[in-house]
């Protein structure tokens, strides 16, 4: 979204609840399957200038570690609303008490912030491979919006609480709450959190060492509040806010393998950039920014929602929807930058990239040696990255042995980090693809800086 004080970017990772008869453990955001070992992310897409790559349907990605993400269905939507505004923003994913999933989303397509809907979109899903029971849930009768819905299980009430942002009689955005058992009908709305100033994008972590935590957007910053109850009006602000420029859509995620918590945030420009922070525990109220080398958002993703899933669900989702047929290459020492072509020259530029398909590559068997790799452009599919006078450029394959050799590289363990990748020239085997002043070329590698310049992460 954009720098609008009433702009909804709801944060998420809601409660995840146990399936029937499953061994369970407390994750702090509800009760999660003991078998949970991976993560699913829901989001919508907006590309730079709201152009190609923008879609207000429900998108899904998976991750084995909660940091590096694989978009499914070629980063296309799985379902799209058929009522209301015919589009969604701010999707949220939660596992319900019966082990199935529910998806909630803002009833809004595009950036018409004057569009007011008293409804939110709802889908049910047994396995995230099919989405059923589409409906809209009415939350209030006020002449205002219902932005960034999210839900959690309130064990004391034996109901789900749906929180969202609306302008109440106070005249500024507050976080409202309705209670429901079925996400088909809901109780009358109440003010859940009103600190006396504009707040949107509430995201909850419930039952963490005796506290319930609420993170939200205040001005351009992600801020926390907490309470020992889930009663409306009981939360008080605490801790230190975080931001990277103008940031919204806080998303709390508990590591499945350690005590670490992550807090995701999203800039509100089209093609918003995700940033992440980590903490050893929510009680401290303090966060440390994560190195961008450690995480990668799905291309064009906006205002995500994250929930734990099992190994079987992770595998079934990949089997059903498939990983993309293209890749992006992230720079090791400039991790905000990705390999792209511009005016037919190879370089690394900062995400978001316009047009974004300049940074998408199909990795095919090497034109000169099938054990190597060649980089074919997604949006210029007759062209490949090749070196010419040591500089990398995007040229049409002319079918000659020279072109094939110039466009073939051999992938090796990353010269700066073996978990990443480096690419050695086929016909100049002492030279590797590297960036210099952001331009790509092939050079001999000897120094620490050279090795970092020549190291990339192949992802999505």
C-alpha positions in Angstrom: 0.0 0.0 0.0 1.0 3.6 0.2 1.8 6.3 2.8 -1.8 6.8 3.8 -2.4 7.0 7.6 -5.6 4.9 7.1 -3.9 2.4 4.9 -4.4 -1.2 6.1 -1.6 -3.6 5.9 -2.7 -6.0 8.5 0.0 -8.1 10.1 -0.5 -11.7 10.7 0.5 -15.2 11.6 -2.5 -15.9 13.7 -3.2 -18.6 16.1 -2.6 -22.0 14.8 -4.7 -24.6 16.6 -4.3 -28.4 17.0 -6.0 -30.9 14.8 -8.1 -33.5 16.7 -6.2 -36.1 18.6 -2.8 -34.5 17.6 -0.1 -34.1 20.1 0.2 -30.3 20.6 2.5 -27.7 21.9 2.2 -24.0 22.7 3.7 -21.8 20.1 2.6 -18.5 21.6 0.2 -17.8 18.7 -2.2 -20.5 19.8 -1.8 -24.3 19.8 0.2 -25.7 17.0 0.6 -29.2 15.7 3.7 -30.9 17.2 4.3 -32.1 13.6 4.5 -28.6 12.2 7.9 -28.2 10.5 7.3 -25.6 7.7 5.3 -22.5 6.9 2.7 -21.2 4.5 2.4 -17.6 3.5 -0.7 -15.9 1.9 -0.4 -12.5 0.2 -1.5 -10.5 -2.7 0.7 -8.9 -5.3 1.5 -5.4 -6.5 4.3 -4.5 -8.8 6.0 -1.2 -9.4 3.5 1.5 -10.6 0.7 -1.1 -10.2 1.6 -2.6 -13.5 2.3 -6.2 -14.7 2.6 -8.4 -11.6 -0.3 -6.8 -9.7 -3.1 -9.2 -8.7 -5.6 -8.8 -5.9 -6.3 -12.6 -5.6 -5.1 -15.0 -3.0 -1.5 -16.1 -3.5 0.4 -18.8 -1.6 4.0 -19.6 -0.9 5.7 -22.2 1.3 9.0 -22.2 3.3 10.9 -24.9 5.2 12.5 -22.3 7.5 10.1 -19.3 7.5 12.7 -17.1 5.8 13.2 -18.2 2.2 10.0 -18.6 0.3 8.8 -20.6 -2.8 5.8 -19.0 -4.5 3.3 -21.6 -5.7 1.3 -21.8 -8.9 3.9 -19.6 -10.7 3.1 -16.8 -8.3 -0.4 -16.7 -9.7 -3.5 -16.5 -7.5 -5.2 -19.7 -6.3 -8.6 -18.1 -5.8 -10.1 -14.6 -6.3 -13.2 -13.1 -4.6 -16.4 -13.2 -6.6 -18.4 -10.7 -4.5 -17.9 -7.2 -3.0 -15.0 -5.3 -4.6 -14.0 -8.5 -6.5 -10.5 -8.3 -5.1 -8.7 -8.6 -1.8 -5.9 -7.1 0.2 -4.3 -8.2 3.5 -5.0 -11.9 3.5 -4.7 -13.8 6.8 -4.3 -17.6 7.4 -5.1 -19.5 10.5 -5.5 -23.1 11.5 -8.8 -23.6 13.3 -9.5 -25.7 16.3 -10.6 -28.6 14.1 -7.3 -28.7 12.2 -8.6 -27.1 9.0 -7.8 -23.6 7.8 -9.6 -20.4 7.4 -8.5 -17.4 5.2 -9.7 -13.9 5.9 -9.0 -10.8 3.7 -9.9 -7.2 3.3 -12.8 -6.6 0.8 -10.9 -4.1 -1.4 -9.4 -4.3 -4.9 -6.6 -1.9 -5.8 -6.0 1.4 -4.0 -9.4 3.1 -3.7 -9.1 4.0 -0.1 -12.5 5.7 -0.2 -14.2 2.3 -0.8 -15.8 1.3 2.5 -16.9 -2.3 3.1 -18.5 -3.6 6.3 -17.6 -7.1 5.1 -14.5 -9.2 4.9 -13.8 -12.2 2.5 -13.7 -15.7 4.0 -12.7 -19.1 2.6 -12.4 -22.5 4.3 -9.7 -25.0 3.4 -9.0 -28.5 4.6 -5.5 -28.6 3.2 -4.7 -25.3 1.3 -5.0 -27.3 -2.0 -8.7 -26.4 -2.3 -10.6 -23.4 -1.0 -14.3 -23.8 -0.3 -17.3 -22.1 1.2 -16.4 -18.6 -0.1 -18.5 -16.0 1.6 -18.4 -12.5 3.0 -18.7 -11.9 6.8 -20.4 -8.7 7.9 -18.8 -7.1 10.8 -20.5 -3.7 11.4 -23.0 -1.2 10.1 -20.7 1.8 10.3 -20.0 3.9 7.2 -16.3 2.9 7.2 -14.0 0.1 6.3 -13.0 -3.3 7.8 -9.3 -3.5 7.1 -6.7 -6.1 7.7 -8.8 -8.8 9.4 -7.1 -11.4 11.5 -8.4 -14.0 14.0 -7.4 -15.9 17.1 -9.0 -18.5 19.4 -10.3 -17.0 22.7 -10.3 -20.1 24.9 -12.2 -18.2 27.7 -15.1 -17.4 25.4 -14.8 -20.6 23.4 -15.0 -18.4 20.3 -12.8 -17.0 17.6 -12.0 -13.3 17.9 -11.8 -11.3 14.6 -9.9 -8.1 14.9 -9.7 -5.4 12.2 -9.2 -1.7 11.6 -12.1 0.7 11.4 -12.8 4.4 12.1 -14.9 4.4 15.2 -16.8 7.4 16.8 -13.4 8.6 17.9 -12.7 9.8 14.4 -9.5 7.8 14.0 -8.7 4.2 13.2 -9.0 1.8 16.1 -8.8 -2.0 16.2 -12.2 -3.5 16.5 -13.2 -7.1 17.5 -16.2 -9.3 16.8 -16.6 -12.9 18.1 -17.7 -15.9 16.0 -17.8 -19.7 16.1 -18.1 -20.3 12.3 -16.9 -17.2 10.4 -20.4 -17.0 8.9 -22.1 -14.8 11.5 -20.5 -12.6 14.2 -21.4 -10.8 17.4 -21.7 -7.0 17.5 -18.4 -5.1 17.2 -16.5 -3.8 20.1 -13.5 -1.5 20.3 -10.6 -3.9 21.1 -7.7 -1.3 21.2 -7.8 2.4 21.1 -4.7 4.2 22.4 -6.2 7.6 21.4 -4.4 7.9 18.1 -4.6 6.2 14.7 -3.7 2.5 14.7 -4.2 -0.2 12.0 -2.9 -3.7 11.2 -3.3 -5.5 14.4 -1.5 -8.8 14.8 -1.7 -11.1 17.8 0.4 -13.6 19.7 -1.7 -15.3 22.4 -0.7 -17.1 25.5 3.1 -16.4 25.6 4.3 -16.9 29.2 1.1 -15.5 30.7 0.8 -12.5 28.2 -1.1 -11.8 25.0 0.7 -9.6 22.6 -0.7 -7.1 20.0 1.5 -5.5 17.4 0.2 -2.8 15.2 1.1 0.2 13.0 1.3 3.6 14.6 2.3 6.3 12.2 5.1 4.7 10.2 6.3 2.3 12.9 5.4 -1.1 14.2 4.6 -0.9 17.9 3.6 -3.5 20.6 1.0 -3.7 23.3 0.3 -6.5 25.8 -2.3 -7.8 28.3 -2.7 -10.7 30.7 -6.3 -11.0 29.3 -8.0 -10.9 25.9 -10.6 -8.4 27.1 -11.3 -5.4 24.9 -9.5 -2.3 26.2 -7.0 -4.3 28.3 -3.9 -3.8 26.2 -1.2 -1.3 27.0 1.7 -0.2 24.9 5.2 -1.5 25.7 8.6 -2.0 24.2 10.5 -0.3 21.4 8.9 0.2 18.0 10.7 -0.8 14.8 10.6 0.6 11.3 12.5 0.7 8.0 11.3 3.8 6.4 7.5 3.8 6.5 6.5 0.3 7.7 3.2 -1.4 8.2 1.6 -4.9 8.3 3.4 -6.4 11.4 3.5 -10.2 11.2 4.7 -12.2 14.3 6.1 -15.6 13.5 7.5 -18.1 16.1 10.4 -20.3 15.0 9.5 -24.0 15.0 13.0 -25.0 15.9 14.1 -22.5 18.6 12.8 -19.8 21.0 13.3 -17.1 18.3 10.5 -14.8 17.2 10.5 -12.9 13.9 8.6 -9.7 13.2 7.9 -9.0 9.5 7.0 -5.6 8.2 6.1 -4.2 4.8 6.6 -0.9 3.2 3.4 0.6 1.8 4.6 1.5 -1.7 3.5 -0.7 -4.6 6.0 -3.6 -4.8 6.5 -3.2 -1.1 9.7 -4.4 0.5 9.5 -6.8 3.4 11.9 -6.3 6.3 12.3 -8.6 9.2 13.5 -8.4 12.8 14.2 -11.1 15.4 13.9 -11.4 19.2 14.8 -14.1 21.7 11.4 -13.5 23.4 8.4 -11.2 23.1 8.6 -10.1 26.8 11.7 -7.9 26.1 9.9 -5.7 23.6 13.1 -5.3 21.6 14.1 -6.5 18.2 17.2 -6.7 16.1 17.1 -6.3 12.3 17.8 -9.4 10.3 20.5 -9.4 7.6 18.6 -9.4 4.3 20.9 -12.3 3.2 18.8 -14.5 5.5 15.3 -14.0 4.0 13.7 -13.4 0.6 10.1 -12.5 0.0 8.0 -13.8 -2.9 8.3 -11.4 -5.8 5.7 -8.6 -5.7 4.3 -9.9 -2.5 2.4 -7.5 -0.2 0.9 -7.7 3.3 1.5 -11.3 4.0 0.0 -13.8 6.5 2.0 -16.8 7.8 1.0 -20.0 9.6 2.9 -23.2 10.4 2.1 -26.4 8.4 3.2 -30.0 8.6 5.9 -31.7 6.5 3.1 -33.6 4.7 1.2 -30.4 3.9 4.4 -28.7 2.7 5.1 -31.6 0.3 1.5 -31.8 -0.8 1.3 -28.1 -1.6 4.5 -28.3 -3.7 3.1 -31.4 -5.5 -0.2 -29.7 -6.2 0.9 -26.2 -7.3 4.6 -26.6 -8.2 7.5 -24.3 -7.8 8.1 -21.5 -10.3 9.7 -22.3 -13.6 12.1 -19.3 -13.1 14.5 -18.0 -10.5 15.9 -14.8 -9.1 19.6 -14.3 -8.2 20.3 -12.3 -5.0 23.6 -10.6 -4.5 25.5 -11.8 -1.5 27.1 -8.5 -0.4 24.3 -6.3 -1.7 21.3 -8.5 -0.6 18.7 -5.9 -1.5 19.9 -6.2 -5.1 19.1 -8.9 -7.7 20.6 -9.8 -11.1 18.6 -8.2 -13.9 19.0 -7.0 -17.5 18.6 -3.3 -18.4 19.1 -2.0 -21.9 20.3 -5.6 -22.6 23.2 -5.3 -20.1 23.5 -7.5 -17.0 23.6 -5.8 -13.6 22.4 -5.9 -10.0 19.6 -3.5 -9.0 17.7 -2.9 -5.8 14.3 -4.6 -5.4 11.7 -3.6 -6.5 12.8 -3.8 -10.1 10.8 -2.2 -12.9 9.7 -4.1 -14.9 10.1 -7.0 -12.4 10.4 -9.6 -15.1 13.8 -8.2 -16.0 15.0 -10.0 -12.9 13.4 -13.4 -13.7 15.6 -16.1 -15.3 15.0 -19.6 -16.6 18.1 -21.7 -15.8 18.5 -24.2 -18.6 21.3 -26.7 -19.4 24.4 -25.0 -20.6 24.3 -24.3 -24.4 27.8 -25.5 -24.7 27.9 -28.1 -22.0 24.7 -29.7 -20.5 26.4 -30.1 -17.1 26.6 -26.3 -17.0 23.9 -23.7 -16.9 22.7 -20.9 -19.2 20.5 -18.0 -18.1 17.6 -17.4 -20.4 15.5 -14.2 -19.9 11.9 -14.7 -19.0 10.6 -11.6 -20.8 13.2 -11.8 -23.6 13.1 -15.6 -24.2 15.2 -15.6 -27.3 18.0 -13.9 -25.4 20.6 -15.2 -22.9 23.2 -13.7 -20.6 26.6 -14.0 -22.2 29.9 -12.4 -21.8 31.4 -10.1 -24.5 34.7 -8.4 -23.8 34.2 -9.8 -20.2 31.0 -7.8 -19.7 27.7 -9.6 -19.4 24.9 -8.7 -21.7 21.6 -10.1 -23.0 22.0 -11.3 -26.6 19.9 -13.4 -29.0 21.3 -16.9 -29.4 22.9 -16.9 -32.9 23.5 -20.6 -32.8 27.3 -20.4 -33.0 29.7 -22.3 -30.8 31.2 -19.1 -29.6 27.8 -17.8 -28.4 27.1 -21.1 -26.7 30.4 -21.1 -24.9 30.0 -17.4 -23.9 26.5 -18.1 -22.5 27.5 -21.2 -20.5 28.6 -21.2 -16.8 29.4 -23.9 -14.3 27.7 -23.6 -10.9 29.9 -24.1 -7.9 29.6 -23.6 -4.1 29.5 -19.9 -3.3 33.0 -18.5 -3.1 32.0 -16.4 -0.1 29.4 -18.8 1.4 29.2 -22.5 0.3 25.4 -22.4 0.9 25.1 -19.9 -1.9 26.3 -20.2 -5.5 29.0 -18.9 -7.8 29.2 -19.3 -11.6 32.4 -20.0 -13.5 32.8 -19.1 -17.1 32.8 -22.2 -19.4 35.4 -20.8 -21.9 37.3 -18.6 -19.5 37.5 -21.0 -16.5 39.6 -18.8 -14.3 36.8 -16.1 -14.4 33.5 -16.0 -12.5 30.4 -13.9 -12.9 30.7 -11.0 -10.5 29.4 -7.5 -10.1 31.6 -4.4 -10.2 29.9 -1.0 -9.7 26.7 -3.0 -10.0 27.5 -4.1 -13.6 28.0 -7.8 -14.3 31.1 -9.2 -15.8 33.5 -12.2 -15.7 36.7 -11.7 -13.8 39.4 -13.6 -12.0 38.6 -13.9 -8.3 41.3 -13.5 -5.6 40.3 -11.1 -2.8 37.5 -11.3 -0.2 35.6 -8.6 -1.9 35.9 -10.5 -5.3 34.5 -13.6 -3.7 31.6 -11.7 -2.2 30.9 -10.0 -5.5 30.9 -13.4 -7.2 28.4 -15.1 -4.8 24.6 -15.2 -5.4 21.6 -17.0 -3.9 19.5 -18.8 -6.5 15.9 -18.5 -5.2 12.5 -17.0 -6.1 
